[in-house]
């Protein structure tokens, strides 16, 4: 049976209810009440929001371009080691409809990236 560590203190609620009494075990030895954060959620800095948007758009555009180009680029698609190991998968992967579906997913990624940039609202 695995041993569990002993609890050295009782859990303290993060947001006390209005008018709720502080339990005696939450008070320290010097009779001070522990600090609890009473404010709302912290605001994310503007530069961090912009950096996240930039990285998300960049990643989505990279994936979209790769998915648009890869099915039609023979050294990447037809000579793929995965397809060479499984010939049945190669037969399916070389169909024009499968290549079109993969390209459509790439175009969808590009569309979503452009929409994120165009419809981004600051604030």
Short mmCIF file of the C-alpha atoms (twelve columns), coordinates in Angstrom:
data_MODEL
# 
_entry.id   MODEL 
# 
loop_
_atom_site.group_PDB 
_atom_site.id 
_atom_site.type_symbol 
_atom_site.label_atom_id 
_atom_site.label_alt_id 
_atom_site.label_comp_id 
_atom_site.label_asym_id 
_atom_site.label_seq_id 
_atom_site.Cartn_x 
_atom_site.Cartn_y 
_atom_site.Cartn_z 
_atom_site.pdbx_PDB_model_num 
ATOM 1   C CA . UNK A 1   0.000   0.000  0.000   1 
ATOM 2   C CA . UNK A 2   1.578   3.332  -1.021  1 
ATOM 3   C CA . UNK A 3   2.103   5.787  1.758   1 
ATOM 4   C CA . UNK A 4   0.458   9.171  1.523   1 
ATOM 5   C CA . UNK A 5   2.145   12.271 2.953   1 
ATOM 6   C CA . UNK A 6   0.547   13.833 6.003   1 
ATOM 7   C CA . UNK A 7   -1.312  17.084 5.630   1 
ATOM 8   C CA . UNK A 8   0.501   19.747 7.613   1 
ATOM 9   C CA . UNK A 9   -2.206  22.378 7.250   1 
ATOM 10  C CA . UNK A 10  -5.852  22.526 6.328   1 
ATOM 11  C CA . UNK A 11  -6.815  23.882 2.910   1 
ATOM 12  C CA . UNK A 12  -7.774  27.557 2.835   1 
ATOM 13  C CA . UNK A 13  -10.516 28.655 0.439   1 
ATOM 14  C CA . UNK A 14  -9.155  31.007 -2.241  1 
ATOM 15  C CA . UNK A 15  -12.183 33.309 -2.214  1 
ATOM 16  C CA . UNK A 16  -13.932 33.616 1.133   1 
ATOM 17  C CA . UNK A 17  -17.651 34.288 1.070   1 
ATOM 18  C CA . UNK A 18  -18.870 37.701 2.173   1 
ATOM 19  C CA . UNK A 19  -19.573 37.638 5.876   1 
ATOM 20  C CA . UNK A 20  -18.004 34.205 6.300   1 
ATOM 21  C CA . UNK A 21  -15.923 33.722 9.400   1 
ATOM 22  C CA . UNK A 22  -12.266 32.796 9.039   1 
ATOM 23  C CA . UNK A 23  -11.654 29.359 10.533  1 
ATOM 24  C CA . UNK A 24  -9.319  29.352 13.533  1 
ATOM 25  C CA . UNK A 25  -6.840  27.018 11.847  1 
ATOM 26  C CA . UNK A 26  -6.386  29.562 9.011   1 
ATOM 27  C CA . UNK A 27  -5.037  32.164 11.412  1 
ATOM 28  C CA . UNK A 28  -1.267  32.057 11.896  1 
ATOM 29  C CA . UNK A 29  0.453   31.919 15.274  1 
ATOM 30  C CA . UNK A 30  0.907   35.704 15.375  1 
ATOM 31  C CA . UNK A 31  -2.872  36.242 14.829  1 
ATOM 32  C CA . UNK A 32  -2.491  37.564 11.264  1 
ATOM 33  C CA . UNK A 33  -4.964  36.550 8.599   1 
ATOM 34  C CA . UNK A 34  -3.387  35.197 5.389   1 
ATOM 35  C CA . UNK A 35  -3.641  37.451 2.342   1 
ATOM 36  C CA . UNK A 36  -6.253  36.502 -0.248  1 
ATOM 37  C CA . UNK A 37  -6.500  38.117 -3.675  1 
ATOM 38  C CA . UNK A 38  -9.787  40.043 -3.773  1 
ATOM 39  C CA . UNK A 39  -9.440  41.641 -7.219  1 
ATOM 40  C CA . UNK A 40  -10.721 40.293 -10.501 1 
ATOM 41  C CA . UNK A 41  -8.692  38.312 -12.989 1 
ATOM 42  C CA . UNK A 42  -5.401  39.810 -14.068 1 
ATOM 43  C CA . UNK A 43  -5.287  41.455 -17.478 1 
ATOM 44  C CA . UNK A 44  -3.004  39.924 -20.097 1 
ATOM 45  C CA . UNK A 45  -0.507  42.485 -21.456 1 
ATOM 46  C CA . UNK A 46  -1.262  43.833 -24.925 1 
ATOM 47  C CA . UNK A 47  2.119   42.822 -26.337 1 
ATOM 48  C CA . UNK A 48  1.568   39.233 -25.214 1 
ATOM 49  C CA . UNK A 49  -1.829  39.066 -26.918 1 
ATOM 50  C CA . UNK A 50  -0.282  40.413 -30.135 1 
ATOM 51  C CA . UNK A 51  2.628   37.967 -29.948 1 
ATOM 52  C CA . UNK A 52  0.230   35.059 -29.458 1 
ATOM 53  C CA . UNK A 53  -1.875  36.188 -32.415 1 
ATOM 54  C CA . UNK A 54  1.233   36.518 -34.588 1 
ATOM 55  C CA . UNK A 55  2.518   33.049 -33.669 1 
ATOM 56  C CA . UNK A 56  -0.877  31.398 -34.158 1 
ATOM 57  C CA . UNK A 57  -1.343  33.008 -37.565 1 
ATOM 58  C CA . UNK A 58  2.213   32.156 -38.591 1 
ATOM 59  C CA . UNK A 59  1.817   28.512 -37.564 1 
ATOM 60  C CA . UNK A 60  -1.579  28.172 -39.246 1 
ATOM 61  C CA . UNK A 61  -0.249  29.717 -42.470 1 
ATOM 62  C CA . UNK A 62  2.764   27.408 -42.440 1 
ATOM 63  C CA . UNK A 63  0.561   24.337 -41.970 1 
ATOM 64  C CA . UNK A 64  -1.850  25.591 -44.641 1 
ATOM 65  C CA . UNK A 65  0.892   26.169 -47.197 1 
ATOM 66  C CA . UNK A 66  2.467   22.782 -46.462 1 
ATOM 67  C CA . UNK A 67  -0.889  21.033 -46.841 1 
ATOM 68  C CA . UNK A 68  -1.573  22.875 -50.113 1 
ATOM 69  C CA . UNK A 69  1.789   22.154 -51.720 1 
ATOM 70  C CA . UNK A 70  2.783   18.704 -50.374 1 
ATOM 71  C CA . UNK A 71  0.189   16.552 -52.209 1 
ATOM 72  C CA . UNK A 72  1.244   17.944 -55.581 1 
ATOM 73  C CA . UNK A 73  5.010   17.870 -55.014 1 
ATOM 74  C CA . UNK A 74  6.151   14.441 -56.184 1 
ATOM 75  C CA . UNK A 75  9.393   14.039 -54.145 1 
ATOM 76  C CA . UNK A 76  7.466   14.663 -50.944 1 
ATOM 77  C CA . UNK A 77  4.211   12.846 -51.677 1 
ATOM 78  C CA . UNK A 78  4.986   9.937  -54.017 1 
ATOM 79  C CA . UNK A 79  8.379   9.009  -52.554 1 
ATOM 80  C CA . UNK A 80  7.204   9.161  -48.953 1 
ATOM 81  C CA . UNK A 81  8.739   6.320  -46.852 1 
ATOM 82  C CA . UNK A 82  5.358   5.699  -45.223 1 
ATOM 83  C CA . UNK A 83  3.723   5.199  -48.597 1 
ATOM 84  C CA . UNK A 84  6.572   3.010  -49.809 1 
ATOM 85  C CA . UNK A 85  6.185   0.742  -46.794 1 
ATOM 86  C CA . UNK A 86  2.410   0.427  -47.277 1 
ATOM 87  C CA . UNK A 87  1.674   0.199  -51.035 1 
ATOM 88  C CA . UNK A 88  -2.098  0.185  -50.500 1 
ATOM 89  C CA . UNK A 89  -1.831  3.539  -48.774 1 
ATOM 90  C CA . UNK A 90  0.165   4.821  -51.763 1 
ATOM 91  C CA . UNK A 91  -2.653  3.808  -54.109 1 
ATOM 92  C CA . UNK A 92  -5.145  5.814  -52.045 1 
ATOM 93  C CA . UNK A 93  -2.803  8.778  -51.527 1 
ATOM 94  C CA . UNK A 94  -2.157  9.238  -55.253 1 
ATOM 95  C CA . UNK A 95  -5.855  9.654  -56.078 1 
ATOM 96  C CA . UNK A 96  -6.679  13.173 -57.178 1 
ATOM 97  C CA . UNK A 97  -9.616  13.393 -54.789 1 
ATOM 98  C CA . UNK A 98  -7.436  12.621 -51.749 1 
ATOM 99  C CA . UNK A 99  -4.902  15.185 -52.895 1 
ATOM 100 C CA . UNK A 100 -7.742  17.667 -53.371 1 
ATOM 101 C CA . UNK A 101 -9.087  17.035 -49.874 1 
ATOM 102 C CA . UNK A 102 -5.645  17.606 -48.333 1 
ATOM 103 C CA . UNK A 103 -5.256  20.783 -50.396 1 
ATOM 104 C CA . UNK A 104 -8.725  21.906 -49.251 1 
ATOM 105 C CA . UNK A 105 -7.693  21.442 -45.623 1 
ATOM 106 C CA . UNK A 106 -4.631  23.574 -46.346 1 
ATOM 107 C CA . UNK A 107 -6.762  26.290 -47.934 1 
ATOM 108 C CA . UNK A 108 -9.086  26.175 -44.933 1 
ATOM 109 C CA . UNK A 109 -6.092  26.741 -42.633 1 
ATOM 110 C CA . UNK A 110 -5.015  29.724 -44.719 1 
ATOM 111 C CA . UNK A 111 -8.551  31.124 -44.653 1 
ATOM 112 C CA . UNK A 112 -8.764  30.813 -40.863 1 
ATOM 113 C CA . UNK A 113 -5.382  32.543 -40.469 1 
ATOM 114 C CA . UNK A 114 -6.464  35.452 -42.643 1 
ATOM 115 C CA . UNK A 115 -9.786  35.739 -40.794 1 
ATOM 116 C CA . UNK A 116 -7.967  35.868 -37.430 1 
ATOM 117 C CA . UNK A 117 -5.885  38.803 -38.629 1 
ATOM 118 C CA . UNK A 118 -8.732  40.689 -40.293 1 
ATOM 119 C CA . UNK A 119 -11.274 40.285 -37.483 1 
ATOM 120 C CA . UNK A 120 -8.887  40.696 -34.542 1 
ATOM 121 C CA . UNK A 121 -10.125 43.286 -32.079 1 
ATOM 122 C CA . UNK A 122 -7.861  44.974 -29.551 1 
ATOM 123 C CA . UNK A 123 -9.537  45.426 -26.212 1 
# 
